[in-house]
Amino acid sequence: QVQLVESGGGLVQAGGSLRLSCAASPNIFSFNGMYWYRQAPGKQRELVATITMSGTTNYADSVKGRFTISRDNDKNTVYLQMNSLKPEDTAVYFCNGNYGQFNRPIWGQGTQVTVAS
């Protein structure tokens, strides 16, 4: 079964940290690049971070220096380490990957991150 399953969201105080996980099935090598998006209430979904199969990363300007995307190929998991969290980081965070030779987009169910001021 092809799926992405996020975990690790929650409520945190401003300045705190959270680590999100995204477990990929059948395996992480089936996906051509992995992405974290977020969607705040009343706003469009925005791209937060990307990581390629070779490990190259890229970040939205709003999270540079605070968030780190990484991957553990042995665990078929992509992570998003979020430090120095701000109330404006509050959103549902989604994992996304392009699956297979036709790059079919696969989305996880999302995980809520709430940062209290």
C-alpha positions as a printed NumPy array, in Angstrom:
array([[  0.   ,   0.   ,   0.   ],
       [  1.323,   3.427,  -0.96 ],
       [  0.915,   5.881,   1.872],
       [  2.511,   8.54 ,   4.003],
       [  1.673,   8.742,   7.695],
       [  2.589,  11.784,   9.776],
       [  3.012,  11.951,  13.524],
       [  4.502,  14.223,  16.155],
       [  2.236,  17.248,  16.119],
       [  0.898,  18.869,  19.258],
       [  0.668,  21.976,  21.388],
       [  3.861,  23.824,  22.298],
       [  4.751,  27.208,  23.766],
       [  6.395,  29.84 ,  21.603],
       [ 10.132,  29.233,  21.487],
       [  9.686,  25.504,  21.909],
       [ 10.447,  22.601,  19.602],
       [  8.656,  19.72 ,  17.935],
       [  9.753,  16.957,  15.607],
       [  7.37 ,  15.683,  12.969],
       [  7.777,  12.274,  11.384],
       [  6.505,  10.966,   8.066],
       [  6.595,   7.202,   7.557],
       [  6.64 ,   6.177,   3.894],
       [  5.19 ,   2.954,   2.495],
       [  6.125,   0.731,   0.736],
       [  9.535,   2.359,   1.183],
       [ 11.135,   5.778,   0.963],
       [ 13.011,   4.953,  -2.246],
       [  9.666,   4.714,  -4.059],
       [  9.327,   8.473,  -3.733],
       [ 11.138,  11.001,  -5.903],
       [ 11.645,  13.759,  -3.383],
       [  9.81 ,  14.359,  -0.128],
       [  8.136,  17.549,   1.05 ],
       [  6.571,  19.139,   4.097],
       [  3.689,  21.55 ,   3.541],
       [  1.526,  23.435,   6.01 ],
       [ -1.89 ,  25.03 ,   5.911],
       [ -3.076,  27.568,   8.446],
       [ -6.776,  28.358,   8.878],
       [ -8.035,  30.537,   6.048],
       [ -4.732,  30.346,   4.162],
       [ -3.418,  28.423,   1.196],
       [ -1.227,  25.409,   1.656],
       [  2.423,  26.42 ,   1.491],
       [  5.629,  24.501,   0.91 ],
       [  7.849,  24.508,   3.988],
       [ 10.765,  22.189,   3.215],
       [ 11.996,  19.729,   0.612],
       [ 14.547,  16.934,   0.531],
       [ 15.684,  15.079,  -2.558],
       [ 16.688,  11.437,  -2.835],
       [ 20.324,  12.547,  -2.613],
       [ 19.642,  14.576,   0.515],
       [ 19.623,  18.085,  -0.912],
       [ 17.363,  20.33 ,   1.154],
       [ 15.503,  23.569,   0.6  ],
       [ 13.373,  25.74 ,   2.879],
       [ 10.82 ,  28.485,   2.793],
       [ 12.274,  31.807,   3.89 ],
       [  9.901,  31.916,   6.857],
       [ 11.458,  28.802,   8.431],
       [ 15.113,  29.006,   7.361],
       [ 17.442,  28.621,  10.304],
       [ 14.658,  27.215,  12.514],
       [ 13.435,  24.076,  10.725],
       [ 15.474,  21.128,   9.501],
       [ 14.258,  18.411,   7.144],
       [ 16.052,  15.075,   7.157],
       [ 15.523,  11.49 ,   6.125],
       [ 16.392,   8.09 ,   7.577],
       [ 16.382,   5.634,   4.702],
       [ 16.679,   2.627,   7.005],
       [ 13.48 ,   3.65 ,   8.793],
       [ 11.704,   4.864,   5.625],
       [ 10.991,   8.088,   7.457],
       [ 11.34 ,  11.807,   6.794],
       [ 11.55 ,  14.23 ,   9.703],
       [ 10.898,  17.905,  10.229],
       [ 12.684,  19.283,  13.273],
       [ 11.079,  22.577,  14.241],
       [ 12.879,  24.861,  16.692],
       [ 12.172,  28.367,  17.951],
       [  8.522,  27.922,  17.101],
       [  6.321,  30.983,  16.675],
       [  2.539,  31.358,  16.881],
       [  2.507,  31.943,  13.127],
       [  3.828,  28.405,  12.648],
       [  0.458,  27.119,  13.823],
       [ -1.002,  24.992,  11.024],
       [ -1.78 ,  21.502,   9.875],
       [  1.446,  20.026,   8.545],
       [  1.316,  17.595,   5.633],
       [  3.896,  15.222,   4.27 ],
       [  3.986,  14.847,   0.492],
       [  5.95 ,  12.729,  -1.925],
       [  5.997,  11.974,  -5.641],
       [  5.564,   8.245,  -6.049],
       [  6.933,   6.005,  -8.755],
       [  8.002,   6.607, -12.316],
       [  4.995,   8.836, -13.024],
       [  5.54 ,  11.009,  -9.935],
       [  2.05 ,  10.456,  -8.588],
       [  1.553,  12.876,  -5.694],
       [  0.819,  11.184,  -2.379],
       [ -0.344,  13.115,   0.684],
       [ -0.422,  12.181,   4.313],
       [ -3.429,  12.872,   6.509],
       [ -1.818,  15.849,   8.233],
       [ -0.823,  16.574,  11.811],
       [ -1.832,  19.638,  13.808],
       [  0.844,  21.93 ,  15.227],
       [ -0.323,  24.652,  17.586],
       [  2.095,  27.217,  19.008],
       [  0.778,  29.182,  21.968],
       [  2.031,  32.703,  22.616]])
